[in-house]
Amino acid sequence: MVGVSGGLDSRSPFSSPYAFDLANLDRTGIIAVTMPGFGTTDRTHDNATALSDARVDLREVNISDAVRQHFADIGHDEEVRDVTYENSQARERTQILMDVANQEGGLVIGTGDLSELALGWATYNGDHMSMYGVNASVPKTLVRHLVHYVADTCGNDDEAAVLYDVLDTPVSPELLPPRAGRISQRTEDLVGPYELHDFFLYEVLRHGSNPRKVYRLARYALGEKYDDETILRWLKVFYQRFFAQQFKRSCLPDGPKVGSAAVSPRGDLRMPSDASPALWLKELEQL
């Protein structure tokens, strides 16, 4: 079971078709479910269906009516576009995937990546949860390279064109209604550029660098693209979110170890959920 949205991460579990091929299994044993909702655009919906049709058993479940019923059940006004509005959609999608997996005797393959787990950019018990998180230690920047590699080497012009369009699509959870048919919710406008966050994350996890050193190295590595103020701003956001969102990482599903940096609570990152970033932020304030 794979939930496909037409976004970058949902295109990256190419491991499922490859695993089936290696095991000489029919790819129809892979069930891809696209679940359009309030924020889904035609662009991402069309990309989701275009790739999935050729590879796997594609199913579509529109979540709009179910989420509206849920709003009615809990007394939430649909016009209030708050965290309840957004997270209800993410949890409804996860419920669908889990329940269809029960019907079919299958496993839900999670699409959330290392960068999202580090920043907590996932709905608790929504897209945060799966039965196997295949991207759990793959950072967003590497996901982009992997999708680009598949587009360059797939040998299918139509498939490659869809993948290149996915790469050009803004990263978004698509939980807020589109504006004039376009994505209204851009992740990197809200949490910062993944290019920066992935750099911060590697230095923190792999080398244990302190905030001052991370900032200095980021200026050397990415200073031609980002000014000092921008780097410092998003570094503060990184530490704030990295500490505050540990509770989501404390109960992650199983996933593979890819590369040398990961946040698995079972062997890579032993961190209490109530840890405070105060000392780290204090050092940044002195820069």
C-alpha distance (Angstrom), angle and dihedral (degrees) to the residues before:
residue distance angle dihedral
M1 . . .
V2 3.79 . .
G3 3.79 125.7 .
V4 3.80 108.9 -141.0
S5 3.78 122.8 -163.4
G6 3.77 104.5 165.8
G7 3.79 89.5 -107.6
L8 3.78 128.7 119.3
D9 3.80 100.7 -94.7
S10 3.78 96.5 46.7
R11 3.79 88.5 56.2
S12 3.75 93.9 54.6
P13 3.85 103.5 72.4
F14 3.81 89.4 87.7
S15 3.78 82.4 136.8
S16 3.81 89.0 83.4
P17 3.83 96.3 62.7
Y18 3.81 90.9 39.8
A19 3.81 91.3 49.5
F20 3.80 90.3 50.5
D21 3.80 90.9 49.1
L22 3.82 92.1 50.3
A23 3.81 89.8 50.3
N24 3.83 92.1 46.0
L25 3.79 91.0 -119.1
D26 3.80 126.0 148.1
R27 3.80 110.7 -103.3
T28 3.81 89.7 -135.5
G29 3.80 83.7 80.1
I30 3.81 85.3 74.7
I31 3.79 110.7 82.8
A32 3.79 115.6 -159.7
V33 3.78 115.7 -166.9
T34 3.78 122.2 -164.8
M35 3.80 112.5 -163.6
P36 3.81 112.0 -170.0
G37 3.77 117.3 -163.3
F38 3.78 142.7 159.9
G39 3.81 95.7 -46.9
T40 3.79 101.2 37.8
T41 3.80 114.6 122.7
D42 3.79 126.3 -154.0
R43 3.80 89.0 -115.9
T44 3.80 96.3 59.5
H45 3.81 93.7 37.7
D46 3.79 92.1 52.4
N47 3.80 92.1 46.7
A48 3.80 91.5 49.8
T49 3.78 93.5 52.4
A50 3.82 95.9 39.4
L51 3.80 93.9 60.4
S52 3.78 98.9 34.9
D53 3.80 95.4 51.3
A54 3.78 92.6 65.2
R55 3.80 97.1 43.8
V56 3.76 112.9 35.0
D57 3.80 150.1 0.9
L58 3.81 101.0 -63.4
R59 3.79 121.8 -158.4
E60 3.79 130.7 176.9
V61 3.80 126.3 -149.9
N62 3.80 117.3 176.6
I63 3.80 107.6 -146.3
S64 3.82 98.7 -165.8
D65 3.82 98.5 96.9
A66 3.81 93.4 42.7
V67 3.80 92.3 50.6
R68 3.81 91.8 47.2
Q69 3.80 89.0 52.2
H70 3.80 88.6 50.4
F71 3.82 90.3 50.9
A72 3.80 88.7 52.5
D73 3.81 91.4 48.2
I74 3.81 94.3 53.1
G75 3.81 96.3 34.1
H76 3.80 98.5 -113.1
D77 3.80 121.1 155.7
E78 3.81 109.1 -128.3
E79 3.80 90.0 -146.5
V80 3.81 90.0 63.6
R81 3.80 100.9 88.3
D82 3.80 96.9 -164.5
V83 3.80 134.8 130.6
T84 3.82 90.4 -74.3
Y85 3.80 89.7 55.8
E86 3.80 91.4 51.1
N87 3.79 101.1 39.2
S88 3.81 94.2 47.2
Q89 3.80 88.3 64.4
A90 3.80 94.2 48.5
R91 3.80 92.0 49.0
E92 3.80 92.6 46.8
R93 3.79 89.6 54.9
T94 3.79 91.8 50.4
Q95 3.80 91.1 48.7
I96 3.80 90.2 53.7
L97 3.80 93.0 49.6
M98 3.81 93.4 47.0
D99 3.80 94.1 46.7
V100 3.81 95.0 47.1
A101 3.81 87.6 47.8
N102 3.81 87.1 55.9
Q103 3.80 90.2 50.2
E104 3.78 92.4 50.5
G105 3.80 99.5 35.2
G106 3.79 90.0 -117.8
L107 3.79 142.4 133.6
V108 3.79 127.0 -111.0
I109 3.81 109.8 -128.0
G110 3.81 110.4 -149.8
T111 3.79 119.6 -136.0
G112 3.82 100.0 -165.6
D113 3.80 113.2 118.7
L114 3.81 137.1 -144.2
S115 3.82 94.1 -97.9
E116 3.81 92.2 55.0
L117 3.81 91.4 47.5
A118 3.80 91.4 50.1
L119 3.80 91.7 52.2
G120 3.80 95.3 36.1
W121 3.81 89.1 -122.1
A122 3.80 92.8 156.8
T123 3.77 135.9 87.1
Y124 3.80 111.3 -103.8
N125 3.81 106.8 -111.8
G126 3.79 88.1 0.8
D127 3.80 120.9 80.3
H128 3.82 84.5 -17.6
M129 3.82 88.7 75.0
S130 3.81 134.0 65.6
M131 3.79 139.4 133.9
Y132 3.82 92.8 -104.0
G133 3.81 124.6 12.1
V134 3.79 102.5 -149.9
N135 3.83 94.0 178.0
A136 3.82 96.0 43.7
S137 3.81 94.4 118.7
V138 3.80 99.2 28.3
P139 3.83 112.2 100.6
K140 3.79 120.3 -138.2
T141 3.80 93.5 -109.6
L142 3.81 90.0 55.6
V143 3.81 90.9 47.0
R144 3.79 87.2 57.8
H145 3.81 91.6 50.8
L146 3.81 91.6 48.1
V147 3.80 93.2 51.8
H148 3.81 89.9 46.3
Y149 3.81 90.1 51.0
V150 3.81 92.0 51.7
A151 3.82 90.1 48.4
D152 3.81 90.7 50.8
T153 3.80 95.2 47.2
C154 3.82 107.2 30.4
G155 3.81 93.6 95.2
N156 3.79 92.4 -141.0
D157 3.81 115.5 108.5
D158 3.81 94.6 -161.0
E159 3.79 93.3 49.2
A160 3.80 91.8 44.8
A161 3.81 91.2 51.5
V162 3.80 90.5 55.0
L163 3.80 92.2 47.8
Y164 3.80 92.3 49.8
D165 3.80 88.6 51.5
V166 3.81 89.8 50.5
L167 3.80 88.2 53.2
D168 3.80 89.7 52.2
T169 3.82 93.1 48.7
P170 3.84 115.3 99.8
V171 3.80 113.4 -108.4
S172 3.80 106.1 -105.5
P173 3.82 140.8 150.4
E174 3.85 87.1 -141.1
L175 3.79 93.8 -142.2
L176 3.82 96.3 135.3
P177 3.81 122.8 66.9
P178 3.82 115.0 -91.6
R179 3.79 122.1 -106.7
A180 3.79 113.8 -128.2
G181 3.81 88.3 -18.0
R182 3.80 93.4 -54.4
I183 3.80 131.5 112.3
S184 3.80 108.5 -87.3
Q185 3.81 98.9 -173.4
R186 3.81 115.8 65.2
T187 3.77 113.5 -175.0
E188 3.80 97.0 -152.8
D189 3.81 91.1 53.5
L190 3.80 87.9 58.2
V191 3.81 105.5 38.7
G192 3.79 102.0 16.8
P193 3.82 137.5 -105.5
Y194 3.79 113.1 -36.5
E195 3.79 88.5 -143.8
L196 3.79 88.5 67.2
H197 3.79 96.5 39.4
D198 3.80 92.9 50.4
F199 3.81 89.3 52.3
F200 3.81 91.4 49.1
L201 3.79 91.4 46.7
Y202 3.80 94.5 51.6
E203 3.79 93.0 49.7
V204 3.80 92.5 47.4
L205 3.81 98.1 44.5
R206 3.79 102.2 32.1
H207 3.80 100.9 36.5
G208 3.81 103.9 18.4
S209 3.80 90.1 -130.4
N210 3.80 118.4 -179.9
P211 3.84 119.6 -121.0
R212 3.81 94.5 -99.3
K213 3.81 91.8 53.9
V214 3.81 93.6 44.4
Y215 3.81 89.4 52.8
R216 3.82 92.9 47.9
L217 3.81 93.2 48.3
A218 3.81 91.8 46.6
R219 3.79 89.8 53.9
Y220 3.81 90.2 53.2
A221 3.80 94.9 43.9
L222 3.80 101.9 38.6
G223 3.79 104.7 13.3
E224 3.79 93.8 111.1
K225 3.80 89.7 61.6
Y226 3.82 101.5 34.1
D227 3.80 128.1 37.7
D228 3.82 121.7 -129.9
E229 3.80 93.8 -101.6
T230 3.81 92.3 53.6
I231 3.80 93.2 47.8
L232 3.80 92.2 49.1
R233 3.80 92.7 46.0
W234 3.79 94.4 54.4
L235 3.81 93.2 39.9
K236 3.80 88.3 60.2
V237 3.80 89.3 49.3
F238 3.78 89.5 49.5
Y239 3.81 93.7 55.6
Q240 3.79 93.2 42.7
R241 3.79 93.5 51.6
F242 3.81 96.0 37.1
F243 3.80 91.5 58.3
A244 3.80 98.1 36.5
Q245 3.82 94.9 50.4
Q246 3.80 99.9 49.7
F247 3.81 90.4 107.3
K248 3.81 88.6 71.0
R249 3.79 91.9 52.2
S250 3.81 93.2 48.0
C251 3.81 90.5 73.3
L252 3.79 104.8 36.1
P253 3.80 122.5 150.5
D254 3.78 119.1 -114.7
G255 3.79 117.8 -75.8
P256 3.81 140.5 162.5
K257 3.80 125.2 -87.8
V258 3.81 108.0 -118.4
G259 3.79 118.3 176.7
S260 3.78 125.7 -13.6
A261 3.82 101.5 -66.8
A262 3.79 124.9 67.4
V263 3.80 140.8 143.4
S264 3.80 102.7 -138.8
P265 3.83 109.8 146.9
R266 3.80 89.0 -145.0
G267 3.78 99.3 65.1
D268 3.79 116.0 -16.9
L269 3.81 109.8 50.6
R270 3.78 121.9 26.8
M271 3.78 102.3 -176.0
P272 3.82 132.3 147.1
S273 3.78 115.6 -120.9
D274 3.80 92.0 -130.3
A275 3.84 96.1 53.8
S276 3.81 114.3 136.3
P277 3.84 124.9 -132.3
A278 3.83 91.2 -155.3
L279 3.82 97.2 112.4
W280 3.79 93.0 46.7
L281 3.80 93.3 47.7
K282 3.81 90.9 46.5
E283 3.80 89.5 58.3
L284 3.81 90.6 50.9
E285 3.78 91.1 50.1
Q286 3.80 88.8 59.1
L287 3.81 93.9 57.7
